Each structure stands twice: as C-alpha cells, then as structure tokens.
Amino acid sequence: MENVLEIEGLCKHYPEFSLKDVSFALPKGYIMGFVGQNGAGKTTTIRTILNMAHMDSGSVKIFGLDSVKDDVKIKQDIGVVYDDLYFASHLNAKQIESQIKGFYANWDSRQYYTYLEKFNLPKNKKVGSFSKGMKMKFMLATALSHNAKVLILDEPTSGLDPVARDELLDILAEYIQDEERSILFSTHITADLERIADYITILHDGKVFYSGTKDELMEKYVVIKGANENLTKDLQEKTIGSHMYRNGFEAMLAKEYINELTPDIDYEKASIDDILVYIAKEAAHEKRN
C-alpha cells in the first residue's frame, strides 16, 4: 500500500513539552483521524509536517519527498485548513484569490469560483464577517482550488454547529472518492471520526499510543463496570485507567482479557472518546504513584 505521508522517529523538544519518537503513516486514498487531549502534541506534529517547526530528529516524507529539502514542491500539492481564518479579514474572496493564485502552479480559478458558489460564499463580502462555518468552507475552497492531493485539517470543526460539521464531513467524503487523495484530520469531536475515518492515530503526552485502522481500534478495548469486590488485583493490573467509586468501579480493558471477567462485571465496546479518557486516567494514576 502506497503512503502519501510517512513520519519516522520524529522528536521535537521544548522546555515544557516534547514529541518523543512519533511514527505513523497515512496511506493514499484514506482519511486518518489524529486525536489526543489538549497538549498531546497534535498541532506540534502538524507544524513539523508542514515545516513550520523544525524537528530535532527523525524524518517526514510526503509523496516520498523530504519535507525539509523539498518543502516548496510539496506545498504545491497540500491543502491546509486550521480552526480559524488565516487570511486577511478585511479582504473579500476575489481579492484573496488575486493574492494567492500566483503561488500555485495548478491554481484553478474556475474551480475556485465553483466552490464559492457551491458553498454559498459571497465573492465581494469581507471574509472576516463570515460566520464560523462560512470561514471553514472558505478555507476549504482555497485548499481545494489548486488540486491538492493531501488535506491537513487542524481542528476545523472547533465551534461549528452540527449542520456545518455535517456539511464538512460530506465535503471530505466527496474529496477522497477518487481514491487518489488523502486527509489527515485532527479533531476533538471523535464522533466525526467514527463516521468517516479509515485510520486513527492517538497521540498522548507526545507519544503515539495507537496508529492503525479505525476498525481494529474499535475492536481493541472494552469498558468494564462492576462492584469494587469484583475487581481482583490480577484484573486491575491488566486494566487501563481503573477508577474506584463508592458504589463500584470503571476501567478500560484490552479485549483479549475479556474471558477473565466474571458474570458480575458488565462490559461494552469502548468508543474513541472512552479510549482517550481512560488513557488520561491511567497517566494521572501513574503520576500520583
């Protein structure tokens, strides 16, 4: 399987935080959800992919090219959408197009205005006056109008209402239909990823906790609940993020240990949100000890 993005052994050190040996790959034609709690390192990783932050060690390859040496060439084929508008807010869509089209060899003005019409975006209105959803769609229009082969989305659904989020997911699903284009989608709204993602990479405290198919992840863990006396020492050692309450316990458990549960312990498949929560609980427990 061909990969459009390959990150290997990525390290980046700051006084208060570090990326530690981050490695994962995005296959061509798929959507990868990139998740983790605030401060996990998602934005730092994306900034490094885009050569906006310099890595201390490791490598990033996009389309098989080195992200540092071949930066200009790579960015001809990448579209980026952030959680907030990165264009001059006092300009309108026509003015912005006149400024940016010269940077892209494959810029398609006809496609740009087609997207503006499709997304119901005015051409002569200042983009700073757009709603949150309109700003997101405008950034997508510009990202898609130079025939980008990879979209990198950094929290684009932050603050969007459910209708705008649904519209975004439909746009992304249409974008990858030809199986020639790919998406790295960082978001806190994991329900969106459960709907459209093919792969998931979970980052925790600057390290990769999981990277693989969404289906494998969704079958990997269960959330267990029961009375405190049913949580034996042997079982607790196998759990992730166990938490004791006055009238029972909750924890996450790898599905491979499910046959060790007694009939008194209930379990259900863990969602992506569940996995993130119990990873954080486990980390907090380790720090206390």
KOLNURO-47447 format. One line per field, with one value per residue (C-alpha): residue number from 1; residue in three letters; z, y, x. Coordinates in steps of 0.05 Angstrom, whole numbers, plus 5000, padded with zeros to 4 digits. Layout:
BEGIN
k <- [NUM, ...];
r <- [ala, ...];
up <- [Z, ...];
north <- [Y, ...];
east <- [X, ...];
END
This chain:
BEGIN
k <- [1, 2, 3, 4, 5, 6, 7, 8, 9, 10, 11, 12, 13, 14, 15, 16, 17, 18, 19, 20, 21, 22, 23, 24, 25, 26, 27, 28, 29, 30, 31, 32, 33, 34, 35, 36, 37, 38, 39, 40, 41, 42, 43, 44, 45, 46, 47, 48, 49, 50, 51, 52, 53, 54, 55, 56, 57, 58, 59, 60, 61, 62, 63, 64, 65, 66, 67, 68, 69, 70, 71, 72, 73, 74, 75, 76, 77, 78, 79, 80, 81, 82, 83, 84, 85, 86, 87, 88, 89, 90, 91, 92, 93, 94, 95, 96, 97, 98, 99, 100, 101, 102, 103, 104, 105, 106, 107, 108, 109, 110, 111, 112, 113, 114, 115, 116, 117, 118, 119, 120, 121, 122, 123, 124, 125, 126, 127, 128, 129, 130, 131, 132, 133, 134, 135, 136, 137, 138, 139, 140, 141, 142, 143, 144, 145, 146, 147, 148, 149, 150, 151, 152, 153, 154, 155, 156, 157, 158, 159, 160, 161, 162, 163, 164, 165, 166, 167, 168, 169, 170, 171, 172, 173, 174, 175, 176, 177, 178, 179, 180, 181, 182, 183, 184, 185, 186, 187, 188, 189, 190, 191, 192, 193, 194, 195, 196, 197, 198, 199, 200, 201, 202, 203, 204, 205, 206, 207, 208, 209, 210, 211, 212, 213, 214, 215, 216, 217, 218, 219, 220, 221, 222, 223, 224, 225, 226, 227, 228, 229, 230, 231, 232, 233, 234, 235, 236, 237, 238, 239, 240, 241, 242, 243, 244, 245, 246, 247, 248, 249, 250, 251, 252, 253, 254, 255, 256, 257, 258, 259, 260, 261, 262, 263, 264, 265, 266, 267, 268, 269, 270, 271, 272, 273, 274, 275, 276, 277, 278, 279, 280, 281, 282, 283, 284, 285, 286, 287, 288, 289];
r <- [met, glu, asn, val, leu, glu, ile, glu, gly, leu, cys, lys, his, tyr, pro, glu, phe, ser, leu, lys, asp, val, ser, phe, ala, leu, pro, lys, gly, tyr, ile, met, gly, phe, val, gly, gln, asn, gly, ala, gly, lys, thr, thr, thr, ile, arg, thr, ile, leu, asn, met, ala, his, met, asp, ser, gly, ser, val, lys, ile, phe, gly, leu, asp, ser, val, lys, asp, asp, val, lys, ile, lys, gln, asp, ile, gly, val, val, tyr, asp, asp, leu, tyr, phe, ala, ser, his, leu, asn, ala, lys, gln, ile, glu, ser, gln, ile, lys, gly, phe, tyr, ala, asn, trp, asp, ser, arg, gln, tyr, tyr, thr, tyr, leu, glu, lys, phe, asn, leu, pro, lys, asn, lys, lys, val, gly, ser, phe, ser, lys, gly, met, lys, met, lys, phe, met, leu, ala, thr, ala, leu, ser, his, asn, ala, lys, val, leu, ile, leu, asp, glu, pro, thr, ser, gly, leu, asp, pro, val, ala, arg, asp, glu, leu, leu, asp, ile, leu, ala, glu, tyr, ile, gln, asp, glu, glu, arg, ser, ile, leu, phe, ser, thr, his, ile, thr, ala, asp, leu, glu, arg, ile, ala, asp, tyr, ile, thr, ile, leu, his, asp, gly, lys, val, phe, tyr, ser, gly, thr, lys, asp, glu, leu, met, glu, lys, tyr, val, val, ile, lys, gly, ala, asn, glu, asn, leu, thr, lys, asp, leu, gln, glu, lys, thr, ile, gly, ser, his, met, tyr, arg, asn, gly, phe, glu, ala, met, leu, ala, lys, glu, tyr, ile, asn, glu, leu, thr, pro, asp, ile, asp, tyr, glu, lys, ala, ser, ile, asp, asp, ile, leu, val, tyr, ile, ala, lys, glu, ala, ala, his, glu, lys, arg, asn];
up <- [5000, 4979, 5034, 5020, 5089, 5129, 5196, 5227, 5295, 5299, 5361, 5379, 5447, 5482, 5554, 5577, 5525, 5476, 5418, 5431, 5373, 5336, 5278, 5234, 5161, 5121, 5062, 4996, 4987, 5060, 5119, 5183, 5247, 5290, 5362, 5433, 5491, 5492, 5498, 5469, 5412, 5352, 5330, 5341, 5297, 5243, 5246, 5237, 5179, 5145, 5161, 5205, 5264, 5257, 5282, 5327, 5297, 5254, 5185, 5150, 5078, 5036, 4968, 4981, 4985, 5044, 5080, 5091, 5027, 4981, 5020, 4962, 4915, 4968, 4987, 4915, 4929, 5001, 5026, 5099, 5140, 5211, 5265, 5249, 5188, 5165, 5111, 5118, 5147, 5111, 5042, 5002, 4965, 4898, 4929, 4966, 4903, 4866, 4921, 4928, 4858, 4837, 4889, 4859, 4791, 4789, 4814, 4780, 4783, 4752, 4806, 4860, 4840, 4831, 4903, 4926, 4892, 4917, 4989, 4982, 4996, 4972, 4928, 4949, 5024, 5073, 5096, 5167, 5170, 5152, 5203, 5233, 5185, 5125, 5144, 5148, 5079, 5050, 5074, 5043, 4977, 4974, 4996, 4942, 4885, 4870, 4864, 4930, 4937, 5013, 5061, 5130, 5178, 5247, 5289, 5232, 5267, 5331, 5347, 5288, 5296, 5278, 5209, 5189, 5215, 5174, 5112, 5124, 5130, 5065, 5031, 5056, 5036, 4965, 4964, 4972, 4927, 4871, 4920, 4896, 4952, 5027, 5091, 5159, 5205, 5274, 5317, 5387, 5360, 5356, 5334, 5267, 5260, 5278, 5219, 5165, 5185, 5159, 5204, 5273, 5306, 5380, 5410, 5485, 5521, 5457, 5442, 5395, 5436, 5375, 5300, 5254, 5224, 5259, 5257, 5294, 5346, 5357, 5370, 5414, 5481, 5525, 5584, 5644, 5705, 5768, 5844, 5877, 5905, 5834, 5813, 5833, 5839, 5779, 5736, 5759, 5736, 5666, 5664, 5638, 5678, 5732, 5777, 5842, 5863, 5927, 5893, 5840, 5792, 5719, 5676, 5605, 5587, 5525, 5493, 5496, 5571, 5566, 5582, 5651, 5671, 5719, 5703, 5755, 5712, 5654, 5593, 5528, 5468, 5481, 5437, 5416, 5470, 5521, 5500, 5506, 5575, 5603, 5575, 5612, 5676, 5672, 5662, 5721, 5764, 5745, 5763, 5832, 5844];
north <- [5000, 5068, 5120, 5194, 5214, 5177, 5202, 5164, 5175, 5248, 5284, 5357, 5385, 5446, 5466, 5443, 5390, 5341, 5298, 5231, 5183, 5196, 5149, 5136, 5134, 5157, 5111, 5141, 5148, 5147, 5191, 5188, 5217, 5248, 5252, 5265, 5310, 5383, 5386, 5316, 5345, 5343, 5415, 5410, 5348, 5383, 5444, 5398, 5362, 5430, 5450, 5507, 5478, 5446, 5374, 5356, 5286, 5238, 5247, 5268, 5246, 5270, 5238, 5204, 5272, 5301, 5353, 5400, 5393, 5391, 5439, 5485, 5427, 5390, 5450, 5455, 5392, 5404, 5440, 5463, 5483, 5509, 5523, 5598, 5642, 5653, 5704, 5780, 5791, 5859, 5827, 5792, 5726, 5758, 5799, 5739, 5697, 5751, 5748, 5673, 5644, 5662, 5616, 5553, 5525, 5486, 5541, 5535, 5600, 5566, 5513, 5565, 5603, 5538, 5521, 5591, 5582, 5510, 5532, 5594, 5641, 5714, 5738, 5812, 5808, 5814, 5745, 5770, 5780, 5707, 5660, 5605, 5554, 5601, 5613, 5539, 5528, 5587, 5557, 5491, 5526, 5555, 5490, 5451, 5500, 5482, 5407, 5389, 5314, 5317, 5357, 5371, 5394, 5421, 5426, 5453, 5433, 5472, 5515, 5492, 5476, 5405, 5427, 5458, 5398, 5352, 5394, 5389, 5313, 5308, 5352, 5309, 5244, 5272, 5296, 5226, 5189, 5181, 5144, 5188, 5239, 5233, 5271, 5279, 5304, 5329, 5339, 5334, 5312, 5238, 5221, 5253, 5206, 5146, 5165, 5179, 5159, 5097, 5102, 5132, 5156, 5171, 5217, 5220, 5262, 5269, 5194, 5150, 5107, 5075, 5081, 5035, 5023, 5051, 4983, 4949, 5004, 4999, 4924, 4930, 4954, 4948, 4989, 4946, 4963, 4926, 4924, 4940, 4870, 4841, 4878, 4830, 4852, 4809, 4840, 4911, 4903, 4890, 4949, 5019, 5078, 5040, 5085, 5066, 5098, 5089, 5041, 5008, 5014, 5030, 5015, 5000, 4931, 4902, 4856, 4798, 4792, 4791, 4717, 4732, 4773, 4744, 4746, 4802, 4850, 4886, 4909, 4947, 4966, 5028, 5089, 5133, 5183, 5127, 5108, 5179, 5187, 5123, 5136, 5203, 5169, 5118, 5173, 5212, 5150, 5136, 5208, 5202, 5138];
east <- [5000, 5027, 5035, 5029, 5054, 5108, 5133, 5191, 5222, 5200, 5227, 5217, 5237, 5210, 5224, 5155, 5138, 5169, 5148, 5180, 5195, 5130, 5119, 5059, 5038, 4978, 4960, 4939, 4864, 4844, 4824, 4865, 4837, 4891, 4868, 4892, 4876, 4899, 4974, 4985, 5027, 4979, 4989, 5065, 5065, 5025, 5070, 5130, 5098, 5088, 5160, 5134, 5172, 5240, 5247, 5305, 5310, 5270, 5241, 5178, 5164, 5106, 5095, 5162, 5197, 5234, 5191, 5250, 5291, 5230, 5186, 5166, 5150, 5109, 5067, 5042, 5002, 4979, 4917, 4914, 4853, 4861, 4810, 4810, 4815, 4887, 4871, 4867, 4798, 4788, 4793, 4739, 4743, 4760, 4817, 4845, 4845, 4885, 4937, 4946, 4936, 5006, 5036, 5006, 5024, 4959, 4913, 4845, 4804, 4743, 4745, 4753, 4691, 4653, 4669, 4648, 4581, 4573, 4588, 4542, 4600, 4596, 4652, 4650, 4639, 4697, 4716, 4725, 4650, 4636, 4605, 4649, 4621, 4630, 4703, 4715, 4684, 4723, 4789, 4768, 4752, 4822, 4854, 4817, 4826, 4898, 4882, 4914, 4929, 4930, 4888, 4914, 4859, 4876, 4813, 4769, 4704, 4720, 4660, 4618, 4545, 4521, 4496, 4563, 4600, 4556, 4569, 4644, 4642, 4603, 4655, 4712, 4677, 4669, 4741, 4770, 4722, 4773, 4820, 4877, 4873, 4882, 4865, 4898, 4842, 4858, 4795, 4767, 4700, 4713, 4642, 4660, 4719, 4678, 4634, 4686, 4757, 4792, 4853, 4864, 4928, 4924, 4977, 4986, 5039, 5080, 5080, 5039, 4991, 4959, 4963, 4924, 4856, 4795, 4761, 4818, 4818, 4743, 4751, 4812, 4783, 4722, 4698, 4683, 4640, 4622, 4624, 4690, 4698, 4696, 4758, 4813, 4885, 4904, 4849, 4865, 4937, 4911, 4863, 4876, 4853, 4814, 4774, 4740, 4675, 4635, 4588, 4631, 4689, 4701, 4762, 4784, 4809, 4841, 4791, 4840, 4827, 4751, 4747, 4776, 4715, 4665, 4590, 4583, 4624, 4589, 4626, 4614, 4656, 4700, 4688, 4746, 4725, 4727, 4797, 4823, 4791, 4819, 4889, 4887, 4863, 4919, 4971, 4943, 4945, 5018, 5038, 5006, 5046];
END
